[in-house]
């Protein structure tokens, strides 16, 4: 059973969707923090910086996809 919550005019989300949205924001923010951590502690050349950005963006894509396709426990 999914409980629906009316947010704004015509916008209805289930509680699960709201929780998933908040969790996704938190995880994506944590991934950004990984970049900030690496950037502030290591003197990265352009190649290393680009590689980190690429891999973290790939991770964000995977997390976004999994979040959309999976239900919460």
Secondary structure, DSSP 8 states (H G I E B T S, - for coil): ---EEEEETTEEEEHHHHHHHHHHHHHHHHHHHHHHHHHHHS---HHHHHHHHHHHHHHHHHHHHHHHH----
